[in-house]
Amino acid sequence: MGSSMSAATARRPVFDDKEDVNLDHFQILRAIGKGSFGKVCIVQKRDTEKMYAMKYMNKQQCIERDEVRNVFRELEILQEIEHIFLVNLWYSFQDEEDMFMVVDLLPGGDLRYHLQQNVQFSEDTVRLYVCEMALALDYLRSQHIIHRDVKPDNILLDERGHAHLTDFNIATIIKDGERATALAGTKPYMGERPSSGLPRRHPARLCDFQQRKAEEEPGPHERAPACT
């Protein structure tokens, strides 16, 4: 057993801690998602053997779709935040063609997938998700960040069934004294604007999210199982 462990350690590549992380530091295992100009795959860091999700985006397609500003803003935000109920950034780098972001791996899938599979969540589970999202949103508020796209697609579950908020592509940072006046998000999940027509101050209302959850998961149920 000792010799086999020594052999395994010998096979593990060693990287200089001062060396910039790049794609060579990771083994790509399989793709798990695809967007309009990027893909997400499961990767393993070669020296530590730790698993991550890697999101990679083609630079040319980002330029053609006028998404460069959003990509850099998402990266700027992710580099400044860390919370147990967010999908956190670990590494970011680029090559000639693509930009890469290496983030937490959440193997439980997104909430939308489970809803489409007609998974029926118990009231306690829904309360748990609401509380975890409330903590995540409260943390973002403390950092003057509005997510602006809270929806089942952007809530990922870990192996223990806890919820984590992801996708800061249209998030925004509100400086002191500013107001959030831009209309952004996914229409079915956007709250009503005040009837007075006045811009809504940050943060976005949690009750919008709670109401949406109540509409999608009403009544007592039993819970079913779950590239920078």
Z-matrix of the N, CA and C atoms (Angstrom, degrees):
N
C 1 1.461
C 2 1.527 1 110.76
N 3 1.361 2 115.47 1 -42.47
C 4 1.460 3 119.35 2 179.43
C 5 1.516 4 111.22 3 -61.93
N 6 1.360 5 117.12 4 -41.09
C 7 1.462 6 119.73 5 -178.11
C 8 1.518 7 111.08 6 -68.09
N 9 1.353 8 117.08 7 -37.23
C 10 1.461 9 119.78 8 179.80
C 11 1.523 10 110.56 9 -67.38
N 12 1.343 11 117.21 10 -36.61
C 13 1.446 12 120.30 11 177.76
C 14 1.523 13 109.96 12 -67.45
N 15 1.318 14 117.83 13 -39.40
C 16 1.458 15 121.54 14 178.44
C 17 1.520 16 110.41 15 -63.94
N 18 1.340 17 115.79 16 -39.03
C 19 1.456 18 119.90 17 179.30
C 20 1.516 19 111.19 18 -65.68
N 21 1.339 20 115.30 19 -40.64
C 22 1.460 21 119.62 20 179.68
C 23 1.515 22 110.41 21 -64.49
N 24 1.350 23 115.69 22 -40.58
C 25 1.466 24 119.49 23 178.77
C 26 1.519 25 110.57 24 -65.21
N 27 1.320 26 116.01 25 -37.56
C 28 1.462 27 119.93 26 -179.10
C 29 1.524 28 111.14 27 -66.05
N 30 1.342 29 116.77 28 -34.48
C 31 1.460 30 120.34 29 -179.40
C 32 1.521 31 111.85 30 -74.45
N 33 1.331 32 117.42 31 -20.93
C 34 1.456 33 120.55 32 -176.84
C 35 1.524 34 109.84 33 -72.23
N 36 1.350 35 118.28 34 125.81
C 37 1.466 36 119.96 35 -178.56
C 38 1.517 37 111.45 36 -66.41
N 39 1.308 38 116.07 37 149.88
C 40 1.457 39 121.99 38 178.99
C 41 1.526 40 108.80 39 -114.79
N 42 1.332 41 116.15 40 128.68
C 43 1.451 42 121.12 41 179.92
C 44 1.518 43 109.41 42 -115.82
N 45 1.298 44 115.15 43 148.81
C 46 1.453 45 121.55 44 175.50
C 47 1.519 46 109.00 45 -70.19
N 48 1.339 47 117.33 46 128.12
C 49 1.466 48 121.04 47 -179.42
C 50 1.521 49 111.79 48 -59.27
N 51 1.330 50 117.19 49 -25.99
C 52 1.460 51 120.93 50 -178.56
C 53 1.523 52 112.51 51 -86.84
N 54 1.317 53 116.34 52 -6.92
C 55 1.458 54 120.96 53 -178.17
C 56 1.525 55 110.42 54 -76.93
N 57 1.322 56 116.81 55 138.39
C 58 1.456 57 120.73 56 176.54
C 59 1.519 58 109.56 57 -65.70
N 60 1.336 59 115.35 58 135.42
C 61 1.463 60 120.27 59 178.89
C 62 1.526 61 109.42 60 -71.13
N 63 1.324 62 116.52 61 138.27
C 64 1.460 63 121.44 62 176.90
C 65 1.517 64 109.16 63 -143.13
N 66 1.321 65 116.35 64 -177.11
C 67 1.458 66 121.05 65 -174.80
C 68 1.525 67 112.68 66 -60.93
N 69 1.310 68 117.39 67 -28.31
C 70 1.466 69 120.67 68 -179.43
C 71 1.532 70 112.05 69 -65.31
N 72 1.320 71 117.66 70 -19.33
C 73 1.455 72 121.69 71 -179.64
C 74 1.526 73 112.54 72 -77.14
N 75 1.339 74 117.34 73 -5.91
C 76 1.464 75 121.05 74 -173.93
C 77 1.525 76 111.31 75 -125.97
N 78 1.318 77 114.19 76 146.23
C 79 1.459 78 121.11 77 170.61
C 80 1.522 79 107.76 78 -103.62
N 81 1.325 80 116.99 79 121.77
C 82 1.464 81 121.32 80 179.14
C 83 1.522 82 108.64 81 -81.07
N 84 1.339 83 116.34 82 123.91
C 85 1.467 84 120.79 83 -175.92
C 86 1.520 85 112.43 84 -96.51
N 87 1.330 86 116.76 85 -52.14
C 88 1.469 87 118.86 86 178.16
C 89 1.517 88 110.17 87 -166.48
N 90 1.327 89 114.60 88 155.54
C 91 1.461 90 120.76 89 178.13
C 92 1.524 91 109.16 90 -81.69
N 93 1.336 92 116.17 91 142.79
C 94 1.470 93 120.24 92 179.04
C 95 1.526 94 112.72 93 -127.24
N 96 1.322 95 117.75 94 -3.42
C 97 1.453 96 119.32 95 179.77
C 98 1.513 97 111.23 96 -170.09
N 99 1.343 98 115.44 97 160.00
C 100 1.452 99 120.84 98 -179.61
C 101 1.509 100 109.24 99 -146.35
N 102 1.348 101 116.50 100 131.22
C 103 1.445 102 121.85 101 177.84
C 104 1.515 103 110.90 102 -109.93
N 105 1.342 104 116.71 103 -168.49
C 106 1.452 105 121.13 104 -176.68
C 107 1.523 106 111.92 105 -68.78
N 108 1.330 107 117.75 106 -29.62
C 109 1.461 108 119.45 107 179.59
C 110 1.522 109 112.34 108 -141.29
N 111 1.322 110 116.51 109 24.60
C 112 1.451 111 119.24 110 179.17
C 113 1.510 112 112.13 111 -163.58
N 114 1.322 113 115.44 112 171.10
C 115 1.458 114 121.86 113 179.95
C 116 1.523 115 109.52 114 -132.76
N 117 1.332 116 115.67 115 161.73
C 118 1.455 117 121.94 116 175.63
C 119 1.529 118 107.61 117 -126.10
N 120 1.323 119 116.38 118 133.35
C 121 1.451 120 119.60 119 179.07
C 122 1.523 121 110.03 120 -137.73
N 123 1.317 122 115.38 121 160.87
C 124 1.457 123 121.69 122 174.80
C 125 1.522 124 107.67 123 -87.54
N 126 1.323 125 116.29 124 130.80
C 127 1.460 126 120.86 125 -179.97
C 128 1.527 127 109.58 126 -130.21
N 129 1.311 128 114.80 127 161.01
C 130 1.468 129 121.78 128 175.62
C 131 1.524 130 108.60 129 -126.16
N 132 1.318 131 116.52 130 127.23
C 133 1.464 132 119.98 131 177.80
C 134 1.525 133 108.02 132 -71.73
N 135 1.306 134 115.84 133 128.19
C 136 1.451 135 120.23 134 -168.41
C 137 1.528 136 113.51 135 -65.70
N 138 1.345 137 118.02 136 -35.78
C 139 1.462 138 118.42 137 -175.73
C 140 1.522 139 113.02 138 -82.23
N 141 1.339 140 117.80 139 -37.24
C 142 1.466 141 120.60 140 -177.80
C 143 1.522 142 113.12 141 -98.03
N 144 1.364 143 116.31 142 -16.14
C 145 1.464 144 123.40 143 -176.88
C 146 1.535 145 112.35 144 64.38
N 147 1.324 146 117.39 145 17.07
C 148 1.455 147 120.88 146 177.24
C 149 1.525 148 109.96 147 -79.61
N 150 1.336 149 115.49 148 143.36
C 151 1.459 150 121.80 149 -177.26
C 152 1.523 151 110.71 150 -93.93
N 153 1.336 152 115.53 151 142.17
C 154 1.454 153 122.65 152 178.36
C 155 1.525 154 109.45 153 -141.22
N 156 1.323 155 114.67 154 170.48
C 157 1.460 156 120.79 155 165.87
C 158 1.526 157 106.86 156 -102.98
N 159 1.319 158 116.37 157 136.27
C 160 1.466 159 120.81 158 179.29
C 161 1.529 160 108.77 159 -118.41
N 162 1.317 161 114.78 160 123.12
C 163 1.457 162 121.41 161 177.08
C 164 1.525 163 107.21 162 -103.98
N 165 1.313 164 116.50 163 125.35
C 166 1.457 165 117.62 164 177.63
C 167 1.528 166 110.46 165 -128.96
N 168 1.338 167 114.51 166 139.66
C 169 1.463 168 122.52 167 -172.13
C 170 1.509 169 109.78 168 -126.11
N 171 1.315 170 116.30 169 132.68
C 172 1.444 171 121.70 170 178.89
C 173 1.528 172 110.12 171 -73.54
N 174 1.328 173 116.94 172 125.61
C 175 1.463 174 121.39 173 -175.13
C 176 1.523 175 111.78 174 -62.25
N 177 1.321 176 116.78 175 -44.70
C 178 1.462 177 120.12 176 -176.80
C 179 1.516 178 111.08 177 -63.36
N 180 1.327 179 116.95 178 -41.60
C 181 1.461 180 119.81 179 179.24
C 182 1.519 181 111.44 180 -67.45
N 183 1.338 182 117.13 181 -34.84
C 184 1.469 183 120.07 182 175.52
C 185 1.526 184 110.63 183 -61.27
N 186 1.341 185 116.18 184 -41.58
C 187 1.464 186 120.66 185 179.23
C 188 1.521 187 110.45 186 -66.05
N 189 1.328 188 116.52 187 -45.27
C 190 1.466 189 120.91 188 -178.13
C 191 1.521 190 112.04 189 -63.69
N 192 1.319 191 117.65 190 -32.15
C 193 1.471 192 121.80 191 -178.93
C 194 1.522 193 112.12 192 -95.56
N 195 1.322 194 116.61 193 6.70
C 196 1.462 195 122.20 194 178.18
C 197 1.530 196 111.34 195 56.29
N 198 1.339 197 115.78 196 45.38
C 199 1.454 198 121.45 197 -177.42
C 200 1.528 199 112.54 198 -111.15
N 201 1.316 200 116.89 199 4.07
C 202 1.461 201 119.84 200 -175.12
C 203 1.529 202 111.20 201 -59.16
N 204 1.337 203 116.77 202 -44.32
C 205 1.469 204 120.34 203 -178.69
C 206 1.521 205 110.86 204 -61.11
N 207 1.336 206 116.89 205 -43.32
C 208 1.465 207 119.93 206 -179.41
C 209 1.524 208 111.84 207 -65.35
N 210 1.320 209 116.85 208 -39.35
C 211 1.467 210 120.67 209 -179.49
C 212 1.526 211 110.47 210 -63.82
N 213 1.330 212 116.65 211 -45.69
C 214 1.462 213 119.74 212 -179.32
C 215 1.527 214 111.71 213 -69.58
N 216 1.333 215 117.09 214 -32.90
C 217 1.464 216 119.16 215 177.25
C 218 1.523 217 110.42 216 -68.62
N 219 1.342 218 117.20 217 -40.10
C 220 1.460 219 120.42 218 176.64
C 221 1.525 220 110.62 219 -61.10
N 222 1.319 221 116.83 220 -43.86
C 223 1.459 222 120.78 221 179.51
C 224 1.529 223 110.83 222 -64.35
N 225 1.321 224 116.36 223 -41.52
C 226 1.466 225 120.64 224 178.47
C 227 1.521 226 110.94 225 -60.11
N 228 1.330 227 116.60 226 -43.16
C 229 1.459 228 120.97 227 -179.36
C 230 1.527 229 110.44 228 -67.09
N 231 1.339 230 116.87 229 -47.84
C 232 1.463 231 120.56 230 -177.00
C 233 1.525 232 112.22 231 -62.38
N 234 1.318 233 117.21 232 -30.82
C 235 1.462 234 120.37 233 179.85
C 236 1.523 235 112.49 234 -71.44
N 237 1.329 236 116.92 235 -16.36
C 238 1.460 237 121.12 236 -175.12
C 239 1.525 238 113.84 237 -106.51
N 240 1.335 239 117.82 238 -6.16
C 241 1.468 240 119.54 239 -174.24
C 242 1.517 241 111.25 240 -122.71
N 243 1.328 242 114.90 241 156.31
C 244 1.466 243 121.91 242 174.60
C 245 1.519 244 107.77 243 -161.26
N 246 1.333 245 115.86 244 125.72
C 247 1.463 246 119.99 245 -178.59
C 248 1.525 247 108.56 246 -156.30
N 249 1.318 248 115.75 247 148.63
C 250 1.456 249 121.13 248 -176.36
C 251 1.525 250 113.01 249 -61.92
N 252 1.336 251 117.91 250 -28.33
C 253 1.464 252 120.46 251 -178.62
C 254 1.526 253 112.96 252 -107.42
N 255 1.325 254 116.06 253 23.37
C 256 1.455 255 122.16 254 169.01
C 257 1.524 256 108.49 255 -114.13
N 258 1.326 257 116.50 256 161.06
C 259 1.458 258 120.94 257 169.83
C 260 1.519 259 106.00 258 -88.43
N 261 1.332 260 116.43 259 109.68
C 262 1.460 261 122.17 260 -169.31
C 263 1.522 262 112.85 261 -91.90
N 264 1.322 263 114.61 262 148.36
C 265 1.460 264 122.15 263 178.73
C 266 1.527 265 110.13 264 -85.78
N 267 1.346 266 115.84 265 136.69
C 268 1.463 267 121.16 266 177.49
C 269 1.524 268 112.12 267 -111.00
N 270 1.321 269 116.74 268 -43.93
C 271 1.457 270 120.83 269 -178.39
C 272 1.527 271 109.76 270 -142.68
N 273 1.319 272 116.04 271 152.85
C 274 1.464 273 121.73 272 172.20
C 275 1.521 274 109.03 273 -144.45
N 276 1.323 275 115.93 274 139.74
C 277 1.462 276 120.85 275 179.72
C 278 1.529 277 108.27 276 -162.76
N 279 1.301 278 116.76 277 177.27
C 280 1.462 279 120.98 278 -178.61
C 281 1.510 280 110.27 279 -149.60
N 282 1.337 281 114.99 280 159.84
C 283 1.457 282 120.46 281 169.17
C 284 1.525 283 107.50 282 -126.06
N 285 1.310 284 118.11 283 -163.19
C 286 1.458 285 120.47 284 -175.47
C 287 1.524 286 112.62 285 -65.78
N 288 1.330 287 117.84 286 -29.52
C 289 1.456 288 120.85 287 -173.60
C 290 1.522 289 114.03 288 -108.02
N 291 1.328 290 118.16 289 -32.67
C 292 1.457 291 120.81 290 -169.84
C 293 1.528 292 112.56 291 -129.20
N 294 1.343 293 114.29 292 158.94
C 295 1.463 294 122.70 293 169.32
C 296 1.522 295 107.03 294 -111.70
N 297 1.344 296 116.83 295 142.75
C 298 1.454 297 121.77 296 -173.98
C 299 1.531 298 110.62 297 -126.42
N 300 1.326 299 115.33 298 139.63
C 301 1.455 300 122.13 299 171.91
C 302 1.525 301 108.06 300 -129.97
N 303 1.315 302 116.18 301 123.87
C 304 1.465 303 122.00 302 -179.95
C 305 1.523 304 108.11 303 -105.03
N 306 1.331 305 116.28 304 120.31
C 307 1.463 306 121.54 305 -171.67
C 308 1.528 307 110.69 306 -130.45
N 309 1.332 308 115.76 307 175.81
C 310 1.466 309 121.26 308 176.22
C 311 1.526 310 110.84 309 -53.72
N 312 1.323 311 115.53 310 140.94
C 313 1.461 312 120.91 311 173.96
C 314 1.519 313 108.92 312 -93.78
N 315 1.339 314 115.88 313 121.01
C 316 1.470 315 121.38 314 178.85
C 317 1.527 316 108.10 315 -114.42
N 318 1.335 317 117.78 316 98.02
C 319 1.464 318 121.28 317 -171.06
C 320 1.524 319 115.31 318 -76.14
N 321 1.350 320 117.63 319 -6.26
C 322 1.463 321 119.29 320 -176.84
C 323 1.508 322 115.24 321 -79.84
N 324 1.323 323 117.58 322 -4.73
C 325 1.463 324 120.15 323 179.98
C 326 1.517 325 111.82 324 82.25
N 327 1.345 326 115.74 325 174.54
C 328 1.458 327 119.31 326 -179.52
C 329 1.517 328 110.84 327 -92.21
N 330 1.318 329 115.68 328 161.16
C 331 1.464 330 121.71 329 -174.80
C 332 1.517 331 111.46 330 -65.63
N 333 1.318 332 117.16 331 -32.74
C 334 1.464 333 119.76 332 179.55
C 335 1.527 334 110.78 333 -61.40
N 336 1.333 335 116.73 334 -41.90
C 337 1.460 336 120.29 335 179.22
C 338 1.524 337 110.64 336 -57.79
N 339 1.337 338 116.59 337 -45.03
C 340 1.461 339 120.18 338 -178.12
C 341 1.530 340 111.34 339 -66.88
N 342 1.313 341 116.88 340 -36.35
C 343 1.464 342 120.01 341 177.27
C 344 1.525 343 110.61 342 -66.93
N 345 1.321 344 116.95 343 -39.21
C 346 1.464 345 120.50 344 178.16
C 347 1.521 346 111.80 345 -66.94
N 348 1.340 347 116.32 346 -25.73
C 349 1.468 348 120.87 347 176.97
C 350 1.521 349 111.90 348 -86.25
N 351 1.353 350 115.29 349 9.07
C 352 1.472 351 121.88 350 179.48
C 353 1.524 352 112.89 351 59.75
N 354 1.330 353 115.71 352 32.53
C 355 1.460 354 119.78 353 173.46
C 356 1.523 355 108.50 354 -66.80
N 357 1.300 356 117.07 355 131.65
C 358 1.463 357 122.02 356 -179.86
C 359 1.524 358 108.55 357 -105.82
N 360 1.325 359 115.53 358 114.59
C 361 1.455 360 121.63 359 -177.38
C 362 1.522 361 110.38 360 -91.54
N 363 1.311 362 116.15 361 144.23
C 364 1.459 363 120.39 362 175.38
C 365 1.524 364 109.75 363 -72.72
N 366 1.332 365 116.19 364 160.97
C 367 1.460 366 119.69 365 178.05
C 368 1.522 367 110.98 366 -60.45
N 369 1.330 368 117.47 367 -37.75
C 370 1.462 369 120.71 368 178.55
C 371 1.523 370 111.41 369 -61.89
N 372 1.331 371 116.45 370 -39.10
C 373 1.465 372 120.09 371 178.78
C 374 1.517 373 110.73 372 -66.74
N 375 1.337 374 116.65 373 -42.80
C 376 1.465 375 120.07 374 178.52
C 377 1.526 376 110.04 375 -62.54
N 378 1.337 377 116.74 376 -42.28
C 379 1.470 378 119.99 377 177.30
C 380 1.529 379 110.47 378 -59.68
N 381 1.339 380 115.68 379 -42.22
C 382 1.460 381 119.89 380 179.46
C 383 1.520 382 110.86 381 -59.94
N 384 1.327 383 117.05 382 -46.97
C 385 1.461 384 120.67 383 -179.73
C 386 1.524 385 111.20 384 -62.43
N 387 1.337 386 116.33 385 -43.02
C 388 1.466 387 120.05 386 179.37
C 389 1.527 388 110.43 387 -61.92
N 390 1.335 389 116.40 388 -43.42
C 391 1.468 390 120.03 389 179.62
C 392 1.523 391 111.11 390 -64.47
N 393 1.331 392 117.16 391 -42.21
C 394 1.462 393 119.88 392 179.95
C 395 1.520 394 111.40 393 -65.85
N 396 1.339 395 116.56 394 -39.71
C 397 1.465 396 119.29 395 176.91
C 398 1.529 397 110.84 396 -68.98
N 399 1.336 398 116.27 397 -34.89
C 400 1.470 399 119.48 398 177.23
C 401 1.525 400 110.66 399 -62.29
N 402 1.332 401 116.45 400 -41.99
C 403 1.471 402 120.37 401 178.37
C 404 1.533 403 110.73 402 -65.30
N 405 1.333 404 116.12 403 -41.37
C 406 1.464 405 119.50 404 178.89
C 407 1.523 406 110.87 405 -63.96
N 408 1.338 407 116.69 406 -44.49
C 409 1.467 408 120.49 407 -178.88
C 410 1.524 409 111.38 408 -68.97
N 411 1.331 410 116.39 409 -35.46
C 412 1.463 411 119.26 410 177.76
C 413 1.528 412 110.21 411 -65.65
N 414 1.330 413 116.40 412 -39.17
C 415 1.465 414 119.80 413 176.57
C 416 1.529 415 110.23 414 -63.06
N 417 1.342 416 116.84 415 -45.23
C 418 1.463 417 119.89 416 178.76
C 419 1.529 418 110.72 417 -60.82
N 420 1.337 419 115.51 418 -38.77
C 421 1.463 420 119.08 419 177.19
C 422 1.529 421 110.55 420 -60.07
N 423 1.329 422 116.51 421 -41.26
C 424 1.467 423 119.63 422 -179.86
C 425 1.527 424 111.65 423 -64.51
N 426 1.333 425 115.97 424 -21.84
C 427 1.462 426 121.31 425 177.71
C 428 1.531 427 111.75 426 -98.14
N 429 1.342 428 116.08 427 8.41
C 430 1.473 429 122.54 428 179.12
C 431 1.529 430 111.68 429 62.56
N 432 1.334 431 115.54 430 38.18
C 433 1.467 432 121.10 431 -179.61
C 434 1.523 433 109.90 432 -117.98
N 435 1.338 434 116.28 433 133.06
C 436 1.469 435 121.77 434 172.14
C 437 1.528 436 107.51 435 -109.40
N 438 1.307 437 116.77 436 124.99
C 439 1.462 438 120.89 437 -177.63
C 440 1.522 439 111.42 438 -69.24
N 441 1.320 440 118.13 439 -47.60
C 442 1.464 441 127.12 440 174.91
C 443 1.529 442 115.38 441 72.13
N 444 1.326 443 118.39 442 5.38
C 445 1.469 444 118.14 443 178.95
C 446 1.526 445 110.78 444 -149.62
N 447 1.338 446 116.36 445 47.72
C 448 1.464 447 120.69 446 177.38
C 449 1.528 448 108.51 447 -75.47
N 450 1.310 449 116.00 448 117.20
C 451 1.466 450 122.06 449 -179.31
C 452 1.525 451 108.22 450 -159.14
N 453 1.328 452 118.54 451 164.76
C 454 1.472 453 120.26 452 -177.27
C 455 1.523 454 113.90 453 -54.79
N 456 1.336 455 117.40 454 -34.65
C 457 1.463 456 120.98 455 179.72
C 458 1.525 457 112.13 456 -60.03
N 459 1.333 458 116.65 457 -29.73
C 460 1.460 459 121.67 458 -174.17
C 461 1.521 460 113.53 459 -103.05
N 462 1.325 461 116.17 460 15.96
C 463 1.460 462 121.10 461 174.93
C 464 1.531 463 107.48 462 -115.98
N 465 1.329 464 115.84 463 111.93
C 466 1.459 465 121.40 464 -177.32
C 467 1.522 466 110.26 465 -104.23
N 468 1.325 467 115.84 466 147.20
C 469 1.465 468 121.57 467 -179.60
C 470 1.526 469 110.01 468 -106.09
N 471 1.333 470 115.21 469 138.67
C 472 1.458 471 118.67 470 176.22
C 473 1.525 472 109.95 471 -88.40
N 474 1.333 473 116.23 472 -174.85
C 475 1.464 474 120.34 473 -175.28
C 476 1.519 475 112.77 474 -67.74
N 477 1.332 476 118.10 475 -17.28
C 478 1.464 477 121.85 476 178.15
C 479 1.522 478 112.87 477 -99.59
N 480 1.334 479 116.37 478 1.82
C 481 1.458 480 119.73 479 177.22
C 482 1.514 481 114.76 480 89.24
N 483 1.338 482 118.68 481 11.12
C 484 1.456 483 121.23 482 177.35
C 485 1.522 484 110.19 483 -85.97
N 486 1.338 485 116.01 484 149.28
C 487 1.465 486 122.23 485 -174.58
C 488 1.526 487 111.37 486 -95.15
N 489 1.331 488 115.11 487 142.47
C 490 1.461 489 121.63 488 179.71
C 491 1.530 490 108.48 489 -136.05
N 492 1.308 491 116.53 490 134.16
C 493 1.459 492 122.19 491 -179.12
C 494 1.521 493 110.16 492 -86.73
N 495 1.334 494 116.34 493 135.68
C 496 1.461 495 121.20 494 -178.63
C 497 1.521 496 110.59 495 -133.78
N 498 1.315 497 116.45 496 177.99
C 499 1.468 498 126.34 497 174.54
C 500 1.529 499 112.96 498 67.63
N 501 1.326 500 114.88 499 91.01
C 502 1.462 501 121.72 500 179.01
C 503 1.523 502 111.38 501 -103.60
N 504 1.336 503 115.62 502 28.23
C 505 1.460 504 120.71 503 -174.33
C 506 1.525 505 113.03 504 -63.42
N 507 1.337 506 118.07 505 -33.17
C 508 1.469 507 120.01 506 178.73
C 509 1.529 508 111.23 507 -117.10
N 510 1.331 509 116.79 508 15.80
C 511 1.468 510 120.43 509 175.79
C 512 1.522 511 109.46 510 -66.55
N 513 1.312 512 115.58 511 159.59
C 514 1.450 513 119.66 512 179.90
C 515 1.521 514 110.68 513 -140.31
N 516 1.314 515 116.12 514 153.14
C 517 1.462 516 122.58 515 177.55
C 518 1.518 517 108.06 516 -102.57
N 519 1.335 518 116.89 517 126.82
C 520 1.461 519 122.37 518 -179.40
C 521 1.523 520 108.58 519 -103.86
N 522 1.301 521 116.30 520 116.24
C 523 1.464 522 120.56 521 178.68
C 524 1.524 523 110.27 522 -78.95
N 525 1.310 524 116.51 523 158.52
C 526 1.462 525 121.47 524 -179.71
C 527 1.520 526 110.64 525 -53.29
N 528 1.351 527 114.75 526 130.98
C 529 1.452 528 119.93 527 177.70
C 530 1.509 529 114.05 528 89.16
N 531 1.342 530 117.30 529 -12.80
C 532 1.458 531 120.31 530 179.34
C 533 1.529 532 111.14 531 -85.54
N 534 1.319 533 115.24 532 162.61
C 535 1.457 534 122.12 533 174.46
C 536 1.522 535 109.80 534 -121.09
N 537 1.318 536 115.05 535 149.02
C 538 1.463 537 120.15 536 176.27
C 539 1.514 538 108.11 537 -86.74
N 540 1.323 539 117.39 538 102.93
C 541 1.469 540 121.30 539 -175.28
C 542 1.521 541 113.04 540 -109.31
N 543 1.337 542 117.74 541 -18.84
C 544 1.464 543 120.13 542 -177.46
C 545 1.523 544 110.77 543 -74.49
N 546 1.327 545 115.53 544 142.19
C 547 1.457 546 121.74 545 177.63
C 548 1.524 547 108.07 546 -92.94
N 549 1.326 548 117.21 547 115.86
C 550 1.462 549 120.83 548 -176.67
C 551 1.520 550 109.00 549 -147.32
N 552 1.343 551 115.31 550 154.33
C 553 1.454 552 119.93 551 178.46
C 554 1.513 553 111.40 552 133.20
N 555 1.318 554 115.31 553 -168.26
C 556 1.465 555 122.54 554 177.01
C 557 1.525 556 107.69 555 -105.08
N 558 1.324 557 117.67 556 119.51
C 559 1.467 558 122.19 557 -166.86
C 560 1.525 559 115.66 558 -48.70
N 561 1.331 560 119.96 559 -48.50
C 562 1.478 561 118.24 560 -177.60
C 563 1.520 562 114.29 561 -60.95
N 564 1.337 563 117.20 562 -17.59
C 565 1.460 564 121.07 563 -176.25
C 566 1.519 565 112.86 564 -111.09
N 567 1.303 566 117.23 565 9.43
C 568 1.465 567 120.60 566 -178.80
C 569 1.520 568 110.09 567 -91.20
N 570 1.349 569 116.43 568 136.52
C 571 1.451 570 121.31 569 178.47
C 572 1.513 571 111.66 570 -75.10
N 573 1.328 572 115.27 571 161.84
C 574 1.456 573 120.24 572 177.86
C 575 1.522 574 110.17 573 -69.86
N 576 1.330 575 116.35 574 141.25
C 577 1.453 576 120.33 575 174.11
C 578 1.518 577 109.07 576 -78.31
N 579 1.336 578 119.16 577 152.18
C 580 1.460 579 121.63 578 179.91
C 581 1.521 580 111.61 579 -57.48
N 582 1.331 581 116.17 580 140.12
C 583 1.461 582 121.04 581 -176.43
C 584 1.512 583 112.35 582 -63.19
N 585 1.332 584 117.57 583 -22.51
C 586 1.457 585 120.71 584 -179.48
C 587 1.516 586 112.59 585 -72.31
N 588 1.340 587 116.19 586 -12.43
C 589 1.448 588 119.77 587 -179.36
C 590 1.514 589 113.41 588 82.88
N 591 1.328 590 117.95 589 -0.99
C 592 1.454 591 120.50 590 178.55
C 593 1.517 592 109.91 591 -74.62
N 594 1.321 593 117.59 592 144.17
C 595 1.461 594 119.89 593 178.87
C 596 1.514 595 111.41 594 -64.61
N 597 1.292 596 115.64 595 144.42
C 598 1.463 597 121.00 596 -179.72
C 599 1.522 598 110.01 597 -79.58
N 600 1.324 599 116.52 598 132.41
C 601 1.467 600 120.13 599 176.25
C 602 1.528 601 108.95 600 -77.81
N 603 1.310 602 115.68 601 154.49
C 604 1.470 603 118.20 602 177.69
C 605 1.522 604 108.51 603 -75.83
N 606 1.368 605 120.05 604 153.26
C 607 1.444 606 123.88 605 5.67
C 608 1.519 607 111.79 606 -89.68
N 609 1.344 608 116.77 607 168.58
C 610 1.455 609 120.52 608 175.23
C 611 1.517 610 109.23 609 -61.27
N 612 1.329 611 116.73 610 147.08
C 613 1.463 612 119.90 611 -172.03
C 614 1.521 613 112.35 612 -70.34
N 615 1.307 614 116.25 613 128.40
C 616 1.457 615 120.93 614 177.70
C 617 1.520 616 110.78 615 -67.77
N 618 1.345 617 117.26 616 -26.59
C 619 1.467 618 119.37 617 -177.71
C 620 1.528 619 111.06 618 -63.43
N 621 1.351 620 118.06 619 -27.91
C 622 1.466 621 120.34 620 176.52
C 623 1.517 622 109.53 621 -60.93
N 624 1.340 623 115.24 622 -44.27
C 625 1.458 624 120.79 623 -179.91
C 626 1.522 625 110.65 624 -66.95
N 627 1.324 626 117.25 625 -43.43
C 628 1.457 627 121.12 626 -179.47
C 629 1.523 628 110.98 627 -62.68
N 630 1.335 629 116.23 628 -40.35
C 631 1.455 630 119.89 629 179.94
C 632 1.522 631 110.49 630 -64.71
N 633 1.333 632 116.14 631 -42.08
C 634 1.458 633 120.13 632 179.16
C 635 1.519 634 110.76 633 -62.90
N 636 1.330 635 117.11 634 -41.61
C 637 1.461 636 120.52 635 178.68
C 638 1.525 637 110.92 636 -62.73
N 639 1.334 638 116.27 637 -40.93
C 640 1.461 639 120.26 638 -179.04
C 641 1.519 640 110.84 639 -64.88
N 642 1.351 641 117.02 640 -35.93
C 643 1.458 642 120.85 641 -179.89
C 644 1.524 643 111.24 642 -69.94
N 645 1.339 644 116.36 643 -34.79
C 646 1.458 645 119.67 644 -175.65
C 647 1.519 646 113.15 645 -86.08
N 648 1.351 647 117.12 646 -26.12
C 649 1.455 648 120.64 647 -174.51
C 650 1.530 649 110.75 648 -133.16
N 651 1.325 650 118.37 649 62.34
C 652 1.457 651 120.73 650 -176.15
C 653 1.524 652 112.27 651 -78.01
N 654 1.318 653 114.72 652 154.27
C 655 1.454 654 120.47 653 170.16
C 656 1.509 655 114.12 654 75.57
N 657 1.344 656 116.45 655 164.58
C 658 1.456 657 121.59 656 179.11
C 659 1.519 658 111.21 657 -73.86
N 660 1.326 659 117.80 658 129.69
C 661 1.458 660 122.30 659 -179.85
C 662 1.510 661 109.54 660 -137.99
N 663 1.314 662 113.65 661 165.18
C 664 1.458 663 120.66 662 171.28
C 665 1.511 664 108.09 663 -92.80
N 666 1.299 665 116.80 664 140.49
C 667 1.459 666 120.80 665 -178.45
C 668 1.526 667 111.44 666 -80.93
N 669 1.320 668 116.00 667 133.15
C 670 1.449 669 120.54 668 175.55
C 671 1.523 670 109.66 669 -96.14
N 672 1.401 671 117.13 670 161.14
C 673 1.444 672 119.11 671 -179.42
C 674 1.551 673 113.69 672 -57.00
N 675 1.283 674 113.07 673 159.81
C 676 1.524 675 123.52 674 177.91
C 677 1.574 676 122.20 675 -89.16
N 678 21.842 677 126.45 676 -159.87
C 679 1.406 678 127.46 677 137.15
C 680 1.583 679 105.40 678 -148.42
N 681 3.126 680 151.66 679 91.10
C 682 1.444 681 116.67 680 -160.11
C 683 1.468 682 102.47 681 -114.60
